[in-house]
């Protein structure tokens, strides 16, 4: 499951990795990093639902 999630979070912009060429999926997050990721997911999901709402109304 982890191997499928890593490209997904990179492609949708949830995370950018730990550097320009490195991604560290086993590294622990601090509060700021976790909050930033959750905020990015929230914005993506919200925009998706808003787009679908206006598409079908």
C-alpha positions as CSV (number, residue, x, y, z in Angstrom):
1,X,0.0,0.0,0.0
2,X,2.8,2.4,0.9
3,X,4.3,2.1,-2.6
4,X,1.1,3.2,-4.2
5,X,0.5,6.2,-1.9
6,X,4.0,7.7,-2.3
7,X,3.5,8.7,-6.0
8,X,0.0,9.8,-5.3
9,X,0.9,12.3,-2.6
10,X,3.7,13.6,-4.8
11,X,1.6,14.0,-7.9
12,X,-1.3,15.8,-6.2
13,X,1.0,18.1,-4.4
14,X,0.4,17.0,-0.8
15,X,4.2,16.8,-0.2
16,X,7.3,17.8,-2.2
17,X,9.8,15.6,-0.5
18,X,12.6,16.4,2.0
19,X,14.7,18.0,-0.7
20,X,14.8,18.5,-4.5
21,X,15.9,14.9,-5.1
22,X,14.9,13.1,-1.9
23,X,11.7,11.7,-0.5
24,X,11.8,10.2,3.1
25,X,8.5,8.3,3.7
26,X,9.7,6.8,7.0
27,X,10.8,10.2,8.5
28,X,8.7,11.5,11.4
29,X,6.7,14.6,10.8
30,X,6.6,17.6,13.0
31,X,3.3,19.5,13.7
32,X,4.0,22.1,11.1
33,X,4.6,19.6,8.3
34,X,1.5,17.5,9.3
35,X,-0.7,20.7,9.4
36,X,0.6,21.8,6.0
37,X,-0.1,18.4,4.4
38,X,-3.6,18.2,5.9
39,X,-4.3,21.8,4.7
40,X,-3.2,20.8,1.2
41,X,-5.5,17.7,1.2
42,X,-8.4,19.7,2.5
43,X,-8.0,22.3,-0.3
44,X,-7.8,19.6,-3.0
45,X,-10.9,17.8,-1.7
46,X,-12.8,21.0,-1.3
47,X,-12.0,22.2,-4.8
48,X,-13.0,18.8,-6.2
49,X,-16.4,18.9,-4.5
50,X,-17.0,22.5,-5.5
51,X,-16.2,21.7,-9.1
52,X,-18.4,18.6,-9.1
53,X,-21.3,20.6,-7.4
54,X,-21.2,23.2,-10.2
55,X,-20.8,20.6,-12.9
56,X,-24.0,18.7,-11.9
57,X,-26.2,21.6,-10.8
